[in-house]
Amino acid sequence: MLVHINVPNGESVAVEIEQGTTLADVKEGAALALGAAASRIGLLFAGDRLINDSNLQWLSDGDALHLVLEGSEPQVYRFAVPSIQDRRSPPGNDSIIREVSNAKHVVESQGEVIEVRASASVFKDQGWGNKKGHVYLVQKRAGIKINQACLLGRARDVPTSNVSKRTHPKWNLAVGDTLCIGYHVGDNGGHKLFVENLRVEVAVGGAVLDTGKRCVMM
């Protein structure tokens, strides 16, 4: 099977994996293509690090791996939003996404979003009627929204307390892009959204979710 290894500068390297191929073989193939030392190459799949040969069983033809040079500084953006409490969107604006004030980061280096982790102690709507409450990660470029990803699912489709979710939107980020937190309440009257202790971590490039910058809304 053929897998693709994405590197932080946006390029991709194709590596063939056959029966008997080891993790060291995969790293060596990537190293030869990139002109880097195999000992410095780490590989992630769906946000999890490949650490031994048995991890190759996770892979299927066409899957994408993400490369990180060992010892390089991870790029992780963190958001902490204590509370969101809001009522319905303005009439006629059922799809509007409201941004959370001060919950944003300006992207400092080019790379790909490889994983987003989100959690909240409370996530619920008005408890009746149509289900429309969502919380989003939004990517903007030059002030224009170009991507959005649902972070927790739809209110009442998931537990109302201690909810968490991992997603892999695979966005390409450019220097100067903005990542921000937004939410959608719903139109037509009666809709409400309640979110408490929202935490979001965005891993860019080959980053591992263990360190990074923090954005806290007061």
C-alpha positions as CSV (number, residue, x, y, z in Angstrom):
1,M,0.0,0.0,0.0
2,L,1.0,3.6,-0.5
3,V,0.8,6.2,2.3
4,H,1.5,9.9,2.1
5,I,3.7,11.7,4.6
6,N,2.8,15.3,5.1
7,V,5.5,17.7,6.3
8,P,4.9,21.1,8.0
9,N,5.8,23.1,4.9
10,G,2.9,21.7,3.0
11,E,4.7,19.1,0.9
12,S,3.9,15.4,0.7
13,V,6.1,12.3,0.3
14,A,4.8,9.0,-0.9
15,V,6.1,5.9,0.8
16,E,5.4,2.2,-0.2
17,I,4.6,-0.1,2.7
18,E,4.7,-3.9,2.0
19,Q,4.6,-7.0,4.1
20,G,7.7,-7.0,6.2
21,T,8.1,-3.2,6.1
22,T,9.2,-1.8,9.4
23,L,8.6,1.6,11.0
24,A,12.4,2.2,10.6
25,D,12.0,1.5,6.8
26,V,9.2,4.1,6.6
27,K,11.2,6.7,8.4
28,E,14.2,5.9,6.2
29,G,12.1,6.4,3.0
30,A,10.9,9.7,4.2
31,A,14.4,10.8,5.3
32,L,15.8,10.0,1.8
33,A,13.1,12.0,0.1
34,L,13.5,14.9,2.4
35,G,17.3,14.9,2.9
36,A,16.9,14.6,6.7
37,A,18.3,12.2,9.2
38,A,16.0,9.2,9.9
39,S,16.8,9.4,13.6
40,R,15.1,12.9,13.8
41,I,11.9,11.8,12.1
42,G,8.7,11.2,14.1
43,L,5.4,10.1,12.5
44,L,1.9,10.8,13.6
45,F,-1.3,9.1,12.4
46,A,-4.7,10.7,13.4
47,G,-2.8,12.6,16.1
48,D,-1.2,9.5,17.6
49,R,2.5,8.8,17.4
50,L,3.8,5.7,15.7
51,I,6.2,4.1,18.1
52,N,6.7,0.5,16.8
53,D,6.2,-1.8,13.9
54,S,2.8,-3.0,15.1
55,N,1.4,0.5,14.7
56,L,1.7,0.1,10.9
57,Q,-1.3,-2.2,11.2
58,W,-3.4,1.0,11.8
59,L,-2.8,2.1,8.2
60,S,-4.7,1.6,5.0
61,D,-3.8,2.4,1.4
62,G,-3.9,6.2,0.8
63,D,-3.7,7.2,4.5
64,A,-1.8,10.3,5.4
65,L,0.9,10.5,8.1
66,H,2.3,13.7,9.5
67,L,6.0,14.2,10.0
68,V,7.6,16.0,12.9
69,L,11.4,16.5,13.3
70,E,12.3,15.3,16.8
71,G,13.5,18.1,19.0
72,S,11.6,20.7,17.0
73,E,9.3,23.1,18.9
74,P,5.6,21.9,18.7
75,Q,3.0,24.5,17.5
76,V,-0.1,24.2,19.6
77,Y,-2.8,26.9,20.0
78,R,-5.0,26.6,23.1
79,F,-8.3,28.4,23.9
80,A,-10.1,28.6,27.2
81,V,-13.6,30.0,27.3
82,P,-15.2,30.0,30.8
83,S,-18.8,30.5,29.6
84,I,-21.1,31.0,26.6
85,Q,-24.8,31.9,27.4
86,D,-26.8,33.2,24.5
87,R,-30.2,33.3,22.9
88,R,-31.4,32.9,19.4
89,S,-29.7,34.5,16.4
90,P,-31.3,37.6,14.8
91,P,-34.4,36.8,12.7
92,G,-33.5,35.8,9.2
93,N,-29.9,34.8,10.2
94,D,-30.3,31.2,11.2
95,S,-26.8,30.2,9.9
96,I,-24.9,33.1,11.6
97,I,-21.8,32.1,13.6
98,R,-21.0,34.5,16.4
99,E,-17.3,34.8,17.4
100,V,-16.3,34.6,21.1
101,S,-14.6,37.9,22.0
102,N,-10.8,37.5,22.8
103,A,-10.8,33.8,21.9
104,K,-8.5,34.0,18.9
105,H,-4.9,33.3,17.7
106,V,-3.0,34.7,14.8
107,V,-1.1,31.9,13.0
108,E,2.7,32.4,13.2
109,S,4.0,29.6,11.0
110,Q,2.7,27.7,8.0
111,G,1.4,24.2,8.5
112,E,-1.5,21.8,8.5
113,V,-4.0,21.4,11.3
114,I,-3.6,17.7,12.2
115,E,-5.8,17.5,15.3
116,V,-8.3,19.5,17.3
117,R,-9.3,18.4,20.8
118,A,-12.3,20.1,22.5
119,S,-14.1,19.6,25.8
120,A,-16.7,21.3,27.9
121,S,-18.2,20.6,31.3
122,V,-21.6,21.8,30.1
123,F,-23.0,21.8,26.6
124,K,-26.7,22.2,26.1
125,D,-29.5,24.1,24.4
126,Q,-33.0,25.1,25.5
127,G,-33.9,21.4,25.9
128,W,-36.8,21.2,23.5
129,G,-37.7,21.9,19.8
130,N,-35.2,21.8,17.0
131,K,-31.5,21.1,17.6
132,K,-29.3,23.8,16.3
133,G,-26.7,24.6,18.9
134,H,-23.1,24.2,17.8
135,V,-19.6,25.4,18.8
136,Y,-17.0,25.9,16.0
137,L,-13.4,26.4,15.3
138,V,-13.1,29.0,12.5
139,Q,-10.2,29.8,10.2
140,K,-10.1,33.3,8.7
141,R,-7.8,34.8,6.1
142,A,-7.6,38.5,5.5
143,G,-10.8,38.8,7.6
144,I,-12.8,36.3,5.5
145,K,-13.9,32.9,6.9
146,I,-12.5,30.1,4.8
147,N,-13.1,27.1,7.0
148,Q,-15.1,26.0,10.0
149,A,-15.2,22.8,12.0
150,C,-17.8,21.7,14.5
151,L,-16.1,21.0,17.8
152,L,-18.5,19.1,20.1
153,G,-21.3,17.9,17.8
154,R,-24.9,19.2,18.0
155,A,-26.4,20.1,21.3
156,R,-28.7,17.3,22.6
157,D,-27.1,14.8,20.2
158,V,-24.2,14.5,22.7
159,P,-24.1,14.4,26.5
160,T,-25.0,17.7,28.2
161,S,-22.1,17.5,30.6
162,N,-18.4,16.5,30.4
163,V,-18.4,16.2,26.6
164,S,-15.2,15.9,24.6
165,K,-14.3,15.3,20.9
166,R,-11.3,14.9,18.7
167,T,-11.4,16.0,15.1
168,H,-8.9,16.1,12.2
169,P,-9.9,18.9,9.8
170,K,-6.6,18.9,7.8
171,W,-6.7,22.6,7.1
172,N,-3.7,24.3,5.6
173,L,-2.7,27.4,7.6
174,A,-0.8,30.4,6.3
175,V,1.1,32.9,8.3
176,G,-1.3,35.7,9.4
177,D,-4.5,33.5,9.3
178,T,-6.7,33.8,12.4
179,L,-8.1,30.9,14.4
180,C,-11.1,31.7,16.5
181,I,-13.9,30.2,18.5
182,G,-17.5,30.7,17.3
183,Y,-21.0,29.4,18.0
184,H,-24.4,29.1,16.5
185,V,-27.6,29.3,18.6
186,G,-30.5,29.0,16.1
187,D,-33.3,31.2,14.8
188,N,-37.1,31.2,14.9
189,G,-37.4,32.0,18.6
190,G,-36.8,30.1,21.8
191,H,-33.3,28.8,21.0
192,K,-30.6,29.1,23.7
193,L,-27.1,27.8,24.1
194,F,-25.1,27.2,27.3
195,V,-21.5,26.2,27.3
196,E,-19.2,26.1,30.4
197,N,-15.5,25.6,30.7
198,L,-14.8,25.1,27.0
199,R,-11.2,24.0,26.3
200,V,-9.8,23.7,22.7
201,E,-6.4,22.6,21.6
202,V,-5.3,22.9,17.9
203,A,-2.2,21.0,16.8
204,V,-0.4,22.4,13.7
205,G,2.2,20.7,11.6
206,G,3.7,17.7,13.5
207,A,2.9,19.1,16.9
208,V,2.1,16.9,19.9
209,L,-0.6,18.2,22.3
210,D,1.6,18.7,25.3
211,T,2.8,22.3,25.2
212,G,1.9,25.6,23.4
213,K,0.5,29.1,23.6
214,R,-2.6,29.8,25.6
215,C,-5.5,32.2,24.8
216,V,-7.8,32.7,27.8
217,M,-11.0,34.7,27.6
218,M,-11.6,36.6,30.8
